[in-house]
């Protein structure tokens, strides 16, 4: 079964400064942790994909517009209090393993090496539409 692990940040759920304010050595430790985690998952045959995302102020929202060009809204979005920082897609044999992986990445080191304890949303990836549709 495949699961998507979504790394989300919210002003309500973090008690550390933005990554752009971290010391270089803290940032290197954090990135090293993520690389090691991805390597371990790949070696276990569980990693399908993992990607970090650019900061939210680089985001664009695109909506189709009847009879015309799409409407594009540029960031940053001051009203947005949450943003998606990255994701993993893992292939596990049970729900509990996906939760274990989420807990591991939640504890990634932040400033001063302290675990970030960031929220990681775990969602099963559907292989097909629900049969009741």
C-alpha positions as CSV (number, residue, x, y, z in Angstrom):
1,X,0.0,0.0,0.0
2,X,1.2,3.5,-0.8
3,X,1.0,6.4,1.6
4,X,1.6,10.1,1.2
5,X,3.3,11.8,4.1
6,X,2.7,15.5,4.0
7,X,5.0,17.8,5.9
8,X,2.9,20.9,6.8
9,X,3.8,24.0,8.7
10,X,1.4,26.2,10.6
11,X,2.0,29.2,12.9
12,X,-0.2,27.3,15.4
13,X,1.8,24.1,15.4
14,X,5.5,25.2,15.4
15,X,7.6,26.8,18.1
16,X,10.7,27.5,16.1
17,X,11.9,30.2,13.7
18,X,11.4,30.0,9.9
19,X,14.1,28.0,8.1
20,X,15.4,31.2,6.5
21,X,16.5,32.2,10.1
22,X,18.4,29.1,11.0
23,X,22.1,28.9,11.5
24,X,23.9,27.3,8.5
25,X,25.1,24.3,10.7
26,X,21.5,23.7,11.8
27,X,20.3,23.7,8.3
28,X,23.0,21.3,7.2
29,X,22.1,18.9,10.1
30,X,18.5,19.1,9.1
31,X,19.2,18.4,5.4
32,X,21.6,15.6,6.3
33,X,18.8,14.0,8.5
34,X,16.4,14.1,5.6
35,X,18.9,12.7,3.1
36,X,19.7,9.8,5.6
37,X,16.0,9.1,6.1
38,X,15.4,9.0,2.3
39,X,18.5,6.7,1.9
40,X,17.3,4.3,4.6
41,X,13.8,4.2,3.1
42,X,15.2,3.5,-0.3
43,X,17.4,0.7,1.0
44,X,14.4,-0.8,2.7
45,X,12.5,-0.6,-0.6
46,X,9.9,1.7,0.9
47,X,10.7,5.0,-0.8
48,X,8.6,5.8,-3.9
49,X,9.3,9.6,-4.0
50,X,10.3,12.4,-1.7
51,X,10.4,16.1,-2.5
52,X,10.7,19.4,-0.7
53,X,8.9,22.4,-2.0
54,X,10.0,26.0,-2.5
55,X,8.8,28.6,0.0
56,X,5.1,29.5,-0.2
57,X,5.7,33.0,-1.5
58,X,6.8,31.4,-4.8
59,X,3.5,29.6,-5.2
60,X,0.9,30.5,-7.9
61,X,-2.8,29.6,-7.8
62,X,-4.2,28.9,-11.2
63,X,-7.9,28.8,-12.0
64,X,-9.6,28.2,-15.3
65,X,-11.7,31.1,-16.5
66,X,-14.7,30.5,-18.8
67,X,-13.9,31.7,-22.3
68,X,-10.6,33.3,-21.4
69,X,-7.1,33.0,-20.1
70,X,-6.7,31.3,-16.7
71,X,-6.6,33.6,-13.6
72,X,-3.3,33.4,-11.8
73,X,-2.9,34.6,-8.2
74,X,0.6,35.3,-7.0
75,X,1.9,34.8,-3.4
76,X,2.8,35.4,-0.8
77,X,-0.6,35.0,0.8
78,X,-0.7,36.8,4.1
79,X,-4.0,35.2,5.0
80,X,-2.5,31.7,4.7
81,X,-1.3,30.4,8.0
82,X,-0.4,26.9,6.8
83,X,1.7,25.6,4.0
84,X,2.9,22.4,2.5
85,X,6.7,22.1,2.8
86,X,7.2,18.7,1.1
87,X,6.2,15.1,0.9
88,X,7.2,11.5,0.8
89,X,5.4,8.7,-0.9
90,X,6.2,5.4,0.8
91,X,5.2,1.8,0.0
92,X,4.5,-0.1,3.2
93,X,2.8,-3.3,4.1
94,X,0.7,-1.8,6.9
95,X,-0.7,1.5,8.2
96,X,1.4,1.3,11.4
97,X,4.7,1.4,9.4
98,X,3.6,4.6,7.6
99,X,2.9,6.1,11.0
100,X,6.4,5.0,12.2
101,X,8.0,6.8,9.2
102,X,5.9,9.9,9.8
103,X,7.0,10.0,13.5
104,X,10.6,9.7,12.4
105,X,10.5,12.6,10.0
106,X,8.4,14.6,12.4
107,X,11.4,14.5,14.8
108,X,13.9,16.0,12.2
109,X,16.4,18.2,14.0
110,X,15.9,22.0,13.9
111,X,17.7,24.9,15.6
112,X,20.2,23.7,18.2
113,X,19.5,20.1,17.2
114,X,16.1,20.0,18.9
115,X,13.5,17.8,17.3
116,X,11.0,19.9,15.4
117,X,8.0,17.6,16.1
118,X,6.4,19.0,13.0
119,X,3.0,17.7,12.0
120,X,3.1,15.0,9.3
121,X,-0.2,14.1,7.7
122,X,-0.5,10.4,6.6
123,X,-2.9,9.5,3.8
124,X,-3.2,6.3,1.8
125,X,-2.8,6.8,-1.9
126,X,-5.8,5.4,-3.7
127,X,-5.0,2.9,-6.5
128,X,-8.4,3.4,-8.1
129,X,-11.7,5.4,-7.5
130,X,-13.9,4.0,-4.7
131,X,-16.1,1.2,-6.0
132,X,-19.3,2.9,-4.8
133,X,-18.8,5.7,-7.4
